[in-house]
Structures are given as structure tokens and as C-alpha cells.
Amino acid sequence: MQTGTSTLVATKTEVTNISPFGIWILTNDKEYFINYKDYPVFETATVKQIADVKTDFAGNLHWEELDADIELESLENADNYPLIYR
């Protein structure tokens, strides 16, 4: 009996710009904007902390030192993921 195999592909992720309004991240050949208004943890972070972004097996973003995680799905379809608790 043969079991299924899984191949994990290394994803190159990098911060391409840090502006007064947010940060730009390039991953999976797509660029995403992360606004400080929506993700205030990054507003007071250092450049080093912001640049230390990793991706998990699903390609989602993780900043260990900032204890911050962002799913790419929430950046691609922000309307489906309101940031206000009700």
C-alpha cells in the first residue's frame, strides 16, 4: 500500500517597502499592502522586526518577534474578514 506524499515548496517572501502608511510584502509572486490602520502592531515595529517575516507551509505570513500572523486569504479578500469584533 502506498501512502500519499506531500511536497512543501519554499516560498520567497520579502518586505519590498515600508512607508508611513504601511508595508508592502512580496510572496508567491504577488505583492500585498498591510495598512497600519488595520494592523497597528507594525506601526511601532522596527525595520528589523518587520523584515523578519517568514511563511508557513500554506504561505501565510508570520512575524515571530512581533507575535503577528496574517493569512494571505485575509489580505486577498479583506471584505470577508472584518477586523472589528461584534
N, CA, C and O atoms as a Maestro MAE file, in Angstrom:
{
 s_m_m2io_version
 :::
 2.0.0
}

f_m_ct {
 s_m_title
 :::
 protein
 m_atom[344] {
  # First column is atom index #
  i_m_mmod_type
  r_m_x_coord
  r_m_y_coord
  r_m_z_coord
  i_m_residue_number
  s_m_chain_name
  s_m_pdb_residue_name
  s_m_pdb_atom_name
  i_m_atomic_number
  :::
  1 25 0.849 -1.174 0.000 1 A "MET " " N  " 7
  2 3 0.000 0.000 0.000 1 A "MET " " CA " 6
  3 2 0.895 1.238 0.000 1 A "MET " " C  " 6
  4 15 1.844 1.338 0.777 1 A "MET " " O  " 8
  5 25 0.577 2.159 -0.871 2 A "GLN " " N  " 7
  6 3 1.366 3.381 -0.980 2 A "GLN " " CA " 6
  7 2 0.593 4.518 -0.338 2 A "GLN " " C  " 6
  8 15 -0.601 4.695 -0.580 2 A "GLN " " O  " 8
  9 25 1.286 5.279 0.478 3 A "THR " " N  " 7
  10 3 0.642 6.432 1.100 3 A "THR " " CA " 6
  11 2 0.913 7.665 0.256 3 A "THR " " C  " 6
  12 15 1.868 7.697 -0.521 3 A "THR " " O  " 8
  13 25 0.082 8.666 0.410 4 A "GLY " " N  " 7
  14 3 0.256 9.917 -0.338 4 A "GLY " " CA " 6
  15 2 1.504 10.647 0.116 4 A "GLY " " C  " 6
  16 15 1.980 10.468 1.237 4 A "GLY " " O  " 8
  17 25 2.013 11.456 -0.760 5 A "THR " " N  " 7
  18 3 3.178 12.262 -0.423 5 A "THR " " CA " 6
  19 2 2.818 13.724 -0.514 5 A "THR " " C  " 6
  20 15 1.897 14.116 -1.230 5 A "THR " " O  " 8
  21 25 3.543 14.502 0.205 6 A "SER " " N  " 7
  22 3 3.326 15.945 0.203 6 A "SER " " CA " 6
  23 2 4.643 16.633 -0.071 6 A "SER " " C  " 6
  24 15 5.667 16.283 0.516 6 A "SER " " O  " 8
  25 25 4.625 17.588 -0.939 7 A "THR " " N  " 7
  26 3 5.823 18.342 -1.257 7 A "THR " " CA " 6
  27 2 5.644 19.775 -0.779 7 A "THR " " C  " 6
  28 15 4.713 20.470 -1.183 7 A "THR " " O  " 8
  29 25 6.540 20.195 0.076 8 A "LEU " " N  " 7
  30 3 6.499 21.576 0.552 8 A "LEU " " CA " 6
  31 2 7.437 22.398 -0.316 8 A "LEU " " C  " 6
  32 15 8.596 22.033 -0.511 8 A "LEU " " O  " 8
  33 25 6.941 23.481 -0.822 9 A "VAL " " N  " 7
  34 3 7.722 24.345 -1.689 9 A "VAL " " CA " 6
  35 2 8.147 25.568 -0.893 9 A "VAL " " C  " 6
  36 15 7.318 26.229 -0.268 9 A "VAL " " O  " 8
  37 25 9.424 25.861 -0.917 10 A "ALA " " N  " 7
  38 3 9.922 27.054 -0.232 10 A "ALA " " CA " 6
  39 2 9.383 28.291 -0.931 10 A "ALA " " C  " 6
  40 15 9.466 28.413 -2.153 10 A "ALA " " O  " 8
  41 25 8.842 29.189 -0.160 11 A "THR " " N  " 7
  42 3 8.282 30.414 -0.694 11 A "THR " " CA " 6
  43 2 9.195 31.569 -0.326 11 A "THR " " C  " 6
  44 15 9.520 31.768 0.845 11 A "THR " " O  " 8
  45 25 9.600 32.315 -1.314 12 A "LYS " " N  " 7
  46 3 10.408 33.505 -1.040 12 A "LYS " " CA " 6
  47 2 9.471 34.637 -0.666 12 A "LYS " " C  " 6
  48 15 8.575 35.000 -1.428 12 A "LYS " " O  " 8
  49 25 9.687 35.182 0.501 13 A "THR " " N  " 7
  50 3 8.869 36.284 0.997 13 A "THR " " CA " 6
  51 2 9.799 37.403 1.416 13 A "THR " " C  " 6
  52 15 10.792 37.180 2.108 13 A "THR " " O  " 8
  53 25 9.464 38.613 0.989 14 A "GLU " " N  " 7
  54 3 10.301 39.745 1.367 14 A "GLU " " CA " 6
  55 2 9.473 41.015 1.516 14 A "GLU " " C  " 6
  56 15 8.432 41.181 0.881 14 A "GLU " " O  " 8
  57 25 9.961 41.896 2.364 15 A "VAL " " N  " 7
  58 3 9.378 43.220 2.514 15 A "VAL " " CA " 6
  59 2 9.969 44.072 1.399 15 A "VAL " " C  " 6
  60 15 11.188 44.206 1.293 15 A "VAL " " O  " 8
  61 25 9.107 44.644 0.570 16 A "THR " " N  " 7
  62 3 9.603 45.445 -0.557 16 A "THR " " CA " 6
  63 2 9.570 46.941 -0.283 16 A "THR " " C  " 6
  64 15 10.269 47.708 -0.946 16 A "THR " " O  " 8
  65 25 8.759 47.367 0.694 17 A "ASN " " N  " 7
  66 3 8.690 48.794 1.002 17 A "ASN " " CA " 6
  67 2 8.064 48.983 2.377 17 A "ASN " " C  " 6
  68 15 7.145 48.259 2.758 17 A "ASN " " O  " 8
  69 25 8.566 49.952 3.109 18 A "ILE " " N  " 7
  70 3 7.969 50.379 4.372 18 A "ILE " " CA " 6
  71 2 7.686 51.860 4.220 18 A "ILE " " C  " 6
  72 15 8.598 52.656 4.001 18 A "ILE " " O  " 8
  73 25 6.413 52.228 4.336 19 A "SER " " N  " 7
  74 3 6.014 53.629 4.154 19 A "SER " " CA " 6
  75 2 5.399 54.157 5.442 19 A "SER " " C  " 6
  76 15 5.223 53.396 6.394 19 A "SER " " O  " 8
  77 25 5.069 55.441 5.493 20 A "PRO " " N  " 7
  78 3 4.391 55.985 6.663 20 A "PRO " " CA " 6
  79 2 2.977 55.420 6.860 20 A "PRO " " C  " 6
  80 15 2.369 55.628 7.910 20 A "PRO " " O  " 8
  81 25 2.459 54.712 5.863 21 A "PHE " " N  " 7
  82 3 1.083 54.213 5.912 21 A "PHE " " CA " 6
  83 2 0.976 52.706 6.087 21 A "PHE " " C  " 6
  84 15 -0.074 52.199 6.483 21 A "PHE " " O  " 8
  85 25 2.059 51.984 5.793 22 A "GLY " " N  " 7
  86 3 2.017 50.535 5.900 22 A "GLY " " CA " 6
  87 2 3.234 49.907 5.248 22 A "GLY " " C  " 6
  88 15 4.211 50.579 4.916 22 A "GLY " " O  " 8
  89 25 3.143 48.598 5.075 23 A "ILE " " N  " 7
  90 3 4.258 47.860 4.490 23 A "ILE " " CA " 6
  91 2 3.790 47.054 3.288 23 A "ILE " " C  " 6
  92 15 2.631 46.650 3.201 23 A "ILE " " O  " 8
  93 25 4.719 46.831 2.361 24 A "TRP " " N  " 7
  94 3 4.468 46.026 1.176 24 A "TRP " " CA " 6
  95 2 5.257 44.732 1.307 24 A "TRP " " C  " 6
  96 15 6.450 44.747 1.610 24 A "TRP " " O  " 8
  97 25 4.577 43.612 1.075 25 A "ILE " " N  " 7
  98 3 5.176 42.286 1.167 25 A "ILE " " CA " 6
  99 2 5.031 41.590 -0.179 25 A "ILE " " C  " 6
  100 15 3.955 41.599 -0.776 25 A "ILE " " O  " 8
  101 25 6.117 40.986 -0.656 26 A "LEU " " N  " 7
  102 3 6.083 40.192 -1.881 26 A "LEU " " CA " 6
  103 2 6.227 38.726 -1.504 26 A "LEU " " C  " 6
  104 15 7.207 38.332 -0.873 26 A "LEU " " O  " 8
  105 25 5.241 37.919 -1.895 27 A "THR " " N  " 7
  106 3 5.278 36.484 -1.651 27 A "THR " " CA " 6
  107 2 4.462 35.778 -2.728 27 A "THR " " C  " 6
  108 15 3.448 36.306 -3.185 27 A "THR " " O  " 8
  109 25 4.888 34.615 -3.127 28 A "ASN " " N  " 7
  110 3 4.191 33.849 -4.171 28 A "ASN " " CA " 6
  111 2 3.960 34.678 -5.429 28 A "ASN " " C  " 6
  112 15 2.923 34.549 -6.078 28 A "ASN " " O  " 8
  113 25 4.914 35.521 -5.770 29 A "ASP " " N  " 7
  114 3 4.832 36.385 -6.955 29 A "ASP " " CA " 6
  115 2 3.672 37.375 -6.908 29 A "ASP " " C  " 6
  116 15 3.228 37.863 -7.947 29 A "ASP " " O  " 8
  117 25 3.183 37.672 -5.708 30 A "LYS " " N  " 7
  118 3 2.136 38.682 -5.522 30 A "LYS " " CA " 6
  119 2 2.604 39.658 -4.454 30 A "LYS " " C  " 6
  120 15 3.297 39.287 -3.508 30 A "LYS " " O  " 8
  121 25 2.210 40.910 -4.627 31 A "GLU " " N  " 7
  122 3 2.561 41.925 -3.646 31 A "GLU " " CA " 6
  123 2 1.309 42.324 -2.874 31 A "GLU " " C  " 6
  124 15 0.240 42.521 -3.452 31 A "GLU " " O  " 8
  125 25 1.462 42.438 -1.557 32 A "TYR " " N  " 7
  126 3 0.349 42.774 -0.678 32 A "TYR " " CA " 6
  127 2 0.701 44.004 0.138 32 A "TYR " " C  " 6
  128 15 1.849 44.185 0.544 32 A "TYR " " O  " 8
  129 25 -0.310 44.863 0.380 33 A "PHE " " N  " 7
  130 3 -0.131 46.030 1.226 33 A "PHE " " CA " 6
  131 2 -0.770 45.739 2.572 33 A "PHE " " C  " 6
  132 15 -1.918 45.300 2.639 33 A "PHE " " O  " 8
  133 25 -0.030 45.982 3.640 34 A "ILE " " N  " 7
  134 3 -0.522 45.807 5.004 34 A "ILE " " CA " 6
  135 2 -0.571 47.183 5.641 34 A "ILE " " C  " 6
  136 15 0.463 47.772 5.959 34 A "ILE " " O  " 8
  137 25 -1.782 47.689 5.823 35 A "ASN " " N  " 7
  138 3 -2.027 49.029 6.327 35 A "ASN " " CA " 6
  139 2 -1.867 49.060 7.845 35 A "ASN " " C  " 6
  140 15 -2.364 48.174 8.539 35 A "ASN " " O  " 8
  141 25 -1.173 50.081 8.366 36 A "TYR " " N  " 7
  142 3 -1.013 50.217 9.812 36 A "TYR " " CA " 6
  143 2 -2.353 50.387 10.523 36 A "TYR " " C  " 6
  144 15 -2.497 49.970 11.673 36 A "TYR " " O  " 8
  145 25 -3.327 50.990 9.859 37 A "LYS " " N  " 7
  146 3 -4.643 51.167 10.489 37 A "LYS " " CA " 6
  147 2 -5.290 49.818 10.791 37 A "LYS " " C  " 6
  148 15 -5.941 49.646 11.822 37 A "LYS " " O  " 8
  149 25 -5.104 48.868 9.884 38 A "ASP " " N  " 7
  150 3 -5.692 47.542 10.070 38 A "ASP " " CA " 6
  151 2 -4.813 46.628 10.918 38 A "ASP " " C  " 6
  152 15 -5.320 45.731 11.590 38 A "ASP " " O  " 8
  153 25 -3.520 46.846 10.892 39 A "TYR " " N  " 7
  154 3 -2.556 46.016 11.611 39 A "TYR " " CA " 6
  155 2 -1.595 46.906 12.391 39 A "TYR " " C  " 6
  156 15 -0.437 47.051 11.998 39 A "TYR " " O  " 8
  157 25 -2.061 47.510 13.504 40 A "PRO " " N  " 7
  158 3 -1.260 48.502 14.239 40 A "PRO " " CA " 6
  159 2 0.015 47.949 14.872 40 A "PRO " " C  " 6
  160 15 0.886 48.732 15.253 40 A "PRO " " O  " 8
  161 25 0.155 46.645 14.996 41 A "VAL " " N  " 7
  162 3 1.366 46.062 15.574 41 A "VAL " " CA " 6
  163 2 2.607 46.464 14.779 41 A "VAL " " C  " 6
  164 15 3.703 46.525 15.337 41 A "VAL " " O  " 8
  165 25 2.449 46.738 13.490 42 A "PHE " " N  " 7
  166 3 3.587 47.076 12.646 42 A "PHE " " CA " 6
  167 2 3.970 48.552 12.715 42 A "PHE " " C  " 6
  168 15 5.085 48.918 12.345 42 A "PHE " " O  " 8
  169 25 3.064 49.396 13.180 43 A "GLU " " N  " 7
  170 3 3.308 50.846 13.183 43 A "GLU " " CA " 6
  171 2 4.483 51.230 14.079 43 A "GLU " " C  " 6
  172 15 5.231 52.152 13.752 43 A "GLU " " O  " 8
  173 25 4.654 50.546 15.192 44 A "THR " " N  " 7
  174 3 5.743 50.873 16.115 44 A "THR " " CA " 6
  175 2 6.892 49.865 16.042 44 A "THR " " C  " 6
  176 15 7.854 49.959 16.804 44 A "THR " " O  " 8
  177 25 6.790 48.914 15.131 45 A "ALA " " N  " 7
  178 3 7.841 47.902 14.980 45 A "ALA " " CA " 6
  179 2 9.067 48.505 14.303 45 A "ALA " " C  " 6
  180 15 8.965 49.467 13.543 45 A "ALA " " O  " 8
  181 25 10.209 47.930 14.591 46 A "THR " " N  " 7
  182 3 11.433 48.377 13.937 46 A "THR " " CA " 6
  183 2 11.501 47.782 12.529 46 A "THR " " C  " 6
  184 15 10.785 46.834 12.205 46 A "THR " " O  " 8
  185 25 12.366 48.349 11.711 47 A "VAL " " N  " 7
  186 3 12.568 47.823 10.360 47 A "VAL " " CA " 6
  187 2 13.025 46.366 10.446 47 A "VAL " " C  " 6
  188 15 12.561 45.520 9.681 47 A "VAL " " O  " 8
  189 25 13.921 46.081 11.365 48 A "LYS " " N  " 7
  190 3 14.419 44.713 11.540 48 A "LYS " " CA " 6
  191 2 13.280 43.755 11.886 48 A "LYS " " C  " 6
  192 15 13.213 42.655 11.337 48 A "LYS " " O  " 8
  193 25 12.386 44.158 12.789 49 A "GLN " " N  " 7
  194 3 11.255 43.302 13.167 49 A "GLN " " CA " 6
  195 2 10.320 43.061 11.982 49 A "GLN " " C  " 6
  196 15 9.853 41.941 11.776 49 A "GLN " " O  " 8
  197 25 10.052 44.092 11.218 50 A "ILE " " N  " 7
  198 3 9.160 43.962 10.058 50 A "ILE " " CA " 6
  199 2 9.795 43.072 8.991 50 A "ILE " " C  " 6
  200 15 9.115 42.248 8.378 50 A "ILE " " O  " 8
  201 25 11.080 43.239 8.776 51 A "ALA " " N  " 7
  202 3 11.764 42.477 7.733 51 A "ALA " " CA " 6
  203 2 11.906 40.995 8.077 51 A "ALA " " C  " 6
  204 15 12.150 40.175 7.192 51 A "ALA " " O  " 8
  205 25 11.757 40.656 9.331 52 A "ASP " " N  " 7
  206 3 11.917 39.261 9.770 52 A "ASP " " CA " 6
  207 2 10.612 38.488 9.598 52 A "ASP " " C  " 6
  208 15 10.085 37.925 10.558 52 A "ASP " " O  " 8
  209 25 10.102 38.465 8.386 53 A "VAL " " N  " 7
  210 3 8.847 37.785 8.075 53 A "VAL " " CA " 6
  211 2 9.151 36.397 7.523 53 A "VAL " " C  " 6
  212 15 10.069 36.222 6.721 53 A "VAL " " O  " 8
  213 25 8.381 35.431 7.955 54 A "LYS " " N  " 7
  214 3 8.504 34.049 7.477 54 A "LYS " " CA " 6
  215 2 7.149 33.615 6.931 54 A "LYS " " C  " 6
  216 15 6.119 34.221 7.229 54 A "LYS " " O  " 8
  217 25 7.169 32.566 6.135 55 A "THR " " N  " 7
  218 3 5.919 31.987 5.656 55 A "THR " " CA " 6
  219 2 5.796 30.572 6.189 55 A "THR " " C  " 6
  220 15 6.793 29.868 6.346 55 A "THR " " O  " 8
  221 25 4.557 30.157 6.469 56 A "ASP " " N  " 7
  222 3 4.329 28.783 6.903 56 A "ASP " " CA " 6
  223 2 4.108 27.895 5.689 56 A "ASP " " C  " 6
  224 15 4.233 28.353 4.554 56 A "ASP " " O  " 8
  225 25 3.784 26.639 5.918 57 A "PHE " " N  " 7
  226 3 3.620 25.682 4.814 57 A "PHE " " CA " 6
  227 2 2.514 26.079 3.850 57 A "PHE " " C  " 6
  228 15 2.541 25.683 2.685 57 A "PHE " " O  " 8
  229 25 1.539 26.858 4.318 58 A "ALA " " N  " 7
  230 3 0.437 27.293 3.460 58 A "ALA " " CA " 6
  231 2 0.731 28.644 2.804 58 A "ALA " " C  " 6
  232 15 -0.076 29.138 2.016 58 A "ALA " " O  " 8
  233 25 1.876 29.240 3.122 59 A "GLY " " N  " 7
  234 3 2.238 30.519 2.538 59 A "GLY " " CA " 6
  235 2 1.777 31.718 3.342 59 A "GLY " " C  " 6
  236 15 1.951 32.856 2.904 59 A "GLY " " O  " 8
  237 25 1.189 31.487 4.518 60 A "ASN " " N  " 7
  238 3 0.735 32.591 5.347 60 A "ASN " " CA " 6
  239 2 1.923 33.252 6.041 60 A "ASN " " C  " 6
  240 15 2.967 32.625 6.224 60 A "ASN " " O  " 8
  241 25 1.764 34.506 6.422 61 A "LEU " " N  " 7
  242 3 2.853 35.326 6.941 61 A "LEU " " CA " 6
  243 2 2.944 35.249 8.458 61 A "LEU " " C  " 6
  244 15 1.929 35.198 9.153 61 A "LEU " " O  " 8
  245 25 4.178 35.240 8.962 62 A "HIS " " N  " 7
  246 3 4.394 35.154 10.409 62 A "HIS " " CA " 6
  247 2 5.602 35.996 10.808 62 A "HIS " " C  " 6
  248 15 6.663 35.915 10.187 62 A "HIS " " O  " 8
  249 25 5.428 36.800 11.845 63 A "TRP " " N  " 7
  250 3 6.496 37.587 12.454 63 A "TRP " " CA " 6
  251 2 6.634 37.112 13.893 63 A "TRP " " C  " 6
  252 15 5.838 37.486 14.754 63 A "TRP " " O  " 8
  253 25 7.647 36.286 14.154 64 A "GLU " " N  " 7
  254 3 7.788 35.668 15.474 64 A "GLU " " CA " 6
  255 2 7.999 36.687 16.584 64 A "GLU " " C  " 6
  256 15 7.322 36.631 17.611 64 A "GLU " " O  " 8
  257 25 8.924 37.612 16.392 65 A "GLU " " N  " 7
  258 3 9.223 38.580 17.450 65 A "GLU " " CA " 6
  259 2 8.039 39.488 17.766 65 A "GLU " " C  " 6
  260 15 7.867 39.917 18.907 65 A "GLU " " O  " 8
  261 25 7.228 39.776 16.760 66 A "LEU " " N  " 7
  262 3 6.049 40.631 16.962 66 A "LEU " " CA " 6
  263 2 4.822 39.822 17.373 66 A "LEU " " C  " 6
  264 15 3.786 40.397 17.707 66 A "LEU " " O  " 8
  265 25 4.930 38.492 17.352 67 A "ASP " " N  " 7
  266 3 3.806 37.602 17.638 67 A "ASP " " CA " 6
  267 2 2.616 37.959 16.761 67 A "ASP " " C  " 6
  268 15 1.491 38.101 17.242 67 A "ASP " " O  " 8
  269 25 2.883 38.103 15.458 68 A "ALA " " N  " 7
  270 3 1.848 38.501 14.499 68 A "ALA " " CA " 6
  271 2 1.777 37.486 13.365 68 A "ALA " " C  " 6
  272 15 2.799 37.010 12.870 68 A "ALA " " O  " 8
  273 25 0.561 37.168 12.969 69 A "ASP " " N  " 7
  274 3 0.313 36.256 11.855 69 A "ASP " " CA " 6
  275 2 -0.764 36.862 10.965 69 A "ASP " " C  " 6
  276 15 -1.730 37.447 11.456 69 A "ASP " " O  " 8
  277 25 -0.592 36.719 9.656 70 A "ILE " " N  " 7
  278 3 -1.611 37.183 8.707 70 A "ILE " " CA " 6
  279 2 -1.803 36.103 7.652 70 A "ILE " " C  " 6
  280 15 -0.847 35.667 7.010 70 A "ILE " " O  " 8
  281 25 -3.038 35.684 7.484 71 A "GLU " " N  " 7
  282 3 -3.358 34.735 6.428 71 A "GLU " " CA " 6
  283 2 -3.478 35.490 5.110 71 A "GLU " " C  " 6
  284 15 -4.114 36.542 5.052 71 A "GLU " " O  " 8
  285 25 -2.879 34.966 4.067 72 A "LEU " " N  " 7
  286 3 -2.944 35.633 2.767 72 A "LEU " " CA " 6
  287 2 -4.377 35.777 2.285 72 A "LEU " " C  " 6
  288 15 -4.712 36.758 1.621 72 A "LEU " " O  " 8
  289 25 -5.220 34.819 2.610 73 A "GLU " " N  " 7
  290 3 -6.639 34.885 2.225 73 A "GLU " " CA " 6
  291 2 -7.279 36.165 2.773 73 A "GLU " " C  " 6
  292 15 -8.105 36.775 2.094 73 A "GLU " " O  " 8
  293 25 -6.914 36.578 3.982 74 A "SER " " N  " 7
  294 3 -7.498 37.791 4.565 74 A "SER " " CA " 6
  295 2 -7.007 39.052 3.866 74 A "SER " " C  " 6
  296 15 -7.708 40.064 3.859 74 A "SER " " O  " 8
  297 25 -5.814 39.009 3.277 75 A "LEU " " N  " 7
  298 3 -5.326 40.160 2.503 75 A "LEU " " CA " 6
  299 2 -5.953 40.193 1.113 75 A "LEU " " C  " 6
  300 15 -6.239 41.265 0.578 75 A "LEU " " O  " 8
  301 25 -6.162 39.014 0.533 76 A "GLU " " N  " 7
  302 3 -6.745 38.941 -0.811 76 A "GLU " " CA " 6
  303 2 -8.236 39.236 -0.809 76 A "GLU " " C  " 6
  304 15 -8.754 39.787 -1.780 76 A "GLU " " O  " 8
  305 25 -8.932 38.883 0.254 77 A "ASN " " N  " 7
  306 3 -10.385 39.065 0.355 77 A "ASN " " CA " 6
  307 2 -10.733 39.719 1.688 77 A "ASN " " C  " 6
  308 15 -11.428 39.134 2.518 77 A "ASN " " O  " 8
  309 25 -10.245 40.924 1.877 78 A "ALA " " N  " 7
  310 3 -10.393 41.625 3.160 78 A "ALA " " CA " 6
  311 2 -11.849 41.802 3.587 78 A "ALA " " C  " 6
  312 15 -12.138 41.798 4.783 78 A "ALA " " O  " 8
  313 25 -12.764 41.956 2.643 79 A "ASP " " N  " 7
  314 3 -14.172 42.148 2.990 79 A "ASP " " CA " 6
  315 2 -14.768 40.934 3.703 79 A "ASP " " C  " 6
  316 15 -15.743 41.067 4.443 79 A "ASP " " O  " 8
  317 25 -14.197 39.769 3.487 80 A "ASN " " N  " 7
  318 3 -14.683 38.552 4.141 80 A "ASN " " CA " 6
  319 2 -14.153 38.389 5.560 80 A "ASN " " C  " 6
  320 15 -14.579 37.489 6.283 80 A "ASN " " O  " 8
  321 25 -13.217 39.262 5.966 81 A "TYR " " N  " 7
  322 3 -12.569 39.154 7.262 81 A "TYR " " CA " 6
  323 2 -12.569 40.509 7.974 81 A "TYR " " C  " 6
  324 15 -11.533 41.170 8.047 81 A "TYR " " O  " 8
  325 25 -13.719 40.923 8.496 82 A "PRO " " N  " 7
  326 3 -13.759 42.220 9.194 82 A "PRO " " CA " 6
  327 2 -12.873 42.181 10.430 82 A "PRO " " C  " 6
  328 15 -12.818 41.169 11.129 82 A "PRO " " O  " 8
  329 25 -12.186 43.276 10.695 83 A "LEU " " N  " 7
  330 3 -11.269 43.352 11.821 83 A "LEU " " CA " 6
  331 2 -11.933 43.902 13.079 83 A "LEU " " C  " 6
  332 15 -11.264 44.142 14.084 83 A "LEU " " O  " 8
  333 25 -13.234 44.100 13.024 84 A "ILE " " N  " 7
  334 3 -13.968 44.651 14.172 84 A "ILE " " CA " 6
  335 2 -14.752 43.529 14.833 84 A "ILE " " C  " 6
  336 15 -15.547 42.845 14.190 84 A "ILE " " O  " 8
  337 25 -14.515 43.350 16.131 85 A "TYR " " N  " 7
  338 3 -15.230 42.323 16.876 85 A "TYR " " CA " 6
  339 2 -16.652 42.791 17.157 85 A "TYR " " C  " 6
  340 15 -16.866 43.934 17.560 85 A "TYR " " O  " 8
  341 25 -17.620 41.908 16.943 86 A "ARG " " N  " 7
  342 3 -19.024 42.254 17.221 86 A "ARG " " CA " 6
  343 2 -19.611 41.263 18.178 86 A "ARG " " C  " 6
  344 15 -20.782 41.374 18.541 86 A "ARG " " O  " 8
  :::
 }
 m_bond[343] {
  # First column is bond index #
  i_m_from
  i_m_to
  i_m_order
  :::
  1 1 2 1
  2 2 3 1
  3 3 4 2
  4 3 5 1
  5 5 6 1
  6 6 7 1
  7 7 8 2
  8 7 9 1
  9 9 10 1
  10 10 11 1
  11 11 12 2
  12 11 13 1
  13 13 14 1
  14 14 15 1
  15 15 16 2
  16 15 17 1
  17 17 18 1
  18 18 19 1
  19 19 20 2
  20 19 21 1
  21 21 22 1
  22 22 23 1
  23 23 24 2
  24 23 25 1
  25 25 26 1
  26 26 27 1
  27 27 28 2
  28 27 29 1
  29 29 30 1
  30 30 31 1
  31 31 32 2
  32 31 33 1
  33 33 34 1
  34 34 35 1
  35 35 36 2
  36 35 37 1
  37 37 38 1
  38 38 39 1
  39 39 40 2
  40 39 41 1
  41 41 42 1
  42 42 43 1
  43 43 44 2
  44 43 45 1
  45 45 46 1
  46 46 47 1
  47 47 48 2
  48 47 49 1
  49 49 50 1
  50 50 51 1
  51 51 52 2
  52 51 53 1
  53 53 54 1
  54 54 55 1
  55 55 56 2
  56 55 57 1
  57 57 58 1
  58 58 59 1
  59 59 60 2
  60 59 61 1
  61 61 62 1
  62 62 63 1
  63 63 64 2
  64 63 65 1
  65 65 66 1
  66 66 67 1
  67 67 68 2
  68 67 69 1
  69 69 70 1
  70 70 71 1
  71 71 72 2
  72 71 73 1
  73 73 74 1
  74 74 75 1
  75 75 76 2
  76 75 77 1
  77 77 78 1
  78 78 79 1
  79 79 80 2
  80 79 81 1
  81 81 82 1
  82 82 83 1
  83 83 84 2
  84 83 85 1
  85 85 86 1
  86 86 87 1
  87 87 88 2
  88 87 89 1
  89 89 90 1
  90 90 91 1
  91 91 92 2
  92 91 93 1
  93 93 94 1
  94 94 95 1
  95 95 96 2
  96 95 97 1
  97 97 98 1
  98 98 99 1
  99 99 100 2
  100 99 101 1
  101 101 102 1
  102 102 103 1
  103 103 104 2
  104 103 105 1
  105 105 106 1
  106 106 107 1
  107 107 108 2
  108 107 109 1
  109 109 110 1
  110 110 111 1
  111 111 112 2
  112 111 113 1
  113 113 114 1
  114 114 115 1
  115 115 116 2
  116 115 117 1
  117 117 118 1
  118 118 119 1
  119 119 120 2
  120 119 121 1
  121 121 122 1
  122 122 123 1
  123 123 124 2
  124 123 125 1
  125 125 126 1
  126 126 127 1
  127 127 128 2
  128 127 129 1
  129 129 130 1
  130 130 131 1
  131 131 132 2
  132 131 133 1
  133 133 134 1
  134 134 135 1
  135 135 136 2
  136 135 137 1
  137 137 138 1
  138 138 139 1
  139 139 140 2
  140 139 141 1
  141 141 142 1
  142 142 143 1
  143 143 144 2
  144 143 145 1
  145 145 146 1
  146 146 147 1
  147 147 148 2
  148 147 149 1
  149 149 150 1
  150 150 151 1
  151 151 152 2
  152 151 153 1
  153 153 154 1
  154 154 155 1
  155 155 156 2
  156 155 157 1
  157 157 158 1
  158 158 159 1
  159 159 160 2
  160 159 161 1
  161 161 162 1
  162 162 163 1
  163 163 164 2
  164 163 165 1
  165 165 166 1
  166 166 167 1
  167 167 168 2
  168 167 169 1
  169 169 170 1
  170 170 171 1
  171 171 172 2
  172 171 173 1
  173 173 174 1
  174 174 175 1
  175 175 176 2
  176 175 177 1
  177 177 178 1
  178 178 179 1
  179 179 180 2
  180 179 181 1
  181 181 182 1
  182 182 183 1
  183 183 184 2
  184 183 185 1
  185 185 186 1
  186 186 187 1
  187 187 188 2
  188 187 189 1
  189 189 190 1
  190 190 191 1
  191 191 192 2
  192 191 193 1
  193 193 194 1
  194 194 195 1
  195 195 196 2
  196 195 197 1
  197 197 198 1
  198 198 199 1
  199 199 200 2
  200 199 201 1
  201 201 202 1
  202 202 203 1
  203 203 204 2
  204 203 205 1
  205 205 206 1
  206 206 207 1
  207 207 208 2
  208 207 209 1
  209 209 210 1
  210 210 211 1
  211 211 212 2
  212 211 213 1
  213 213 214 1
  214 214 215 1
  215 215 216 2
  216 215 217 1
  217 217 218 1
  218 218 219 1
  219 219 220 2
  220 219 221 1
  221 221 222 1
  222 222 223 1
  223 223 224 2
  224 223 225 1
  225 225 226 1
  226 226 227 1
  227 227 228 2
  228 227 229 1
  229 229 230 1
  230 230 231 1
  231 231 232 2
  232 231 233 1
  233 233 234 1
  234 234 235 1
  235 235 236 2
  236 235 237 1
  237 237 238 1
  238 238 239 1
  239 239 240 2
  240 239 241 1
  241 241 242 1
  242 242 243 1
  243 243 244 2
  244 243 245 1
  245 245 246 1
  246 246 247 1
  247 247 248 2
  248 247 249 1
  249 249 250 1
  250 250 251 1
  251 251 252 2
  252 251 253 1
  253 253 254 1
  254 254 255 1
  255 255 256 2
  256 255 257 1
  257 257 258 1
  258 258 259 1
  259 259 260 2
  260 259 261 1
  261 261 262 1
  262 262 263 1
  263 263 264 2
  264 263 265 1
  265 265 266 1
  266 266 267 1
  267 267 268 2
  268 267 269 1
  269 269 270 1
  270 270 271 1
  271 271 272 2
  272 271 273 1
  273 273 274 1
  274 274 275 1
  275 275 276 2
  276 275 277 1
  277 277 278 1
  278 278 279 1
  279 279 280 2
  280 279 281 1
  281 281 282 1
  282 282 283 1
  283 283 284 2
  284 283 285 1
  285 285 286 1
  286 286 287 1
  287 287 288 2
  288 287 289 1
  289 289 290 1
  290 290 291 1
  291 291 292 2
  292 291 293 1
  293 293 294 1
  294 294 295 1
  295 295 296 2
  296 295 297 1
  297 297 298 1
  298 298 299 1
  299 299 300 2
  300 299 301 1
  301 301 302 1
  302 302 303 1
  303 303 304 2
  304 303 305 1
  305 305 306 1
  306 306 307 1
  307 307 308 2
  308 307 309 1
  309 309 310 1
  310 310 311 1
  311 311 312 2
  312 311 313 1
  313 313 314 1
  314 314 315 1
  315 315 316 2
  316 315 317 1
  317 317 318 1
  318 318 319 1
  319 319 320 2
  320 319 321 1
  321 321 322 1
  322 322 323 1
  323 323 324 2
  324 323 325 1
  325 325 326 1
  326 326 327 1
  327 327 328 2
  328 327 329 1
  329 329 330 1
  330 330 331 1
  331 331 332 2
  332 331 333 1
  333 333 334 1
  334 334 335 1
  335 335 336 2
  336 335 337 1
  337 337 338 1
  338 338 339 1
  339 339 340 2
  340 339 341 1
  341 341 342 1
  342 342 343 1
  343 343 344 2
  :::
 }
}
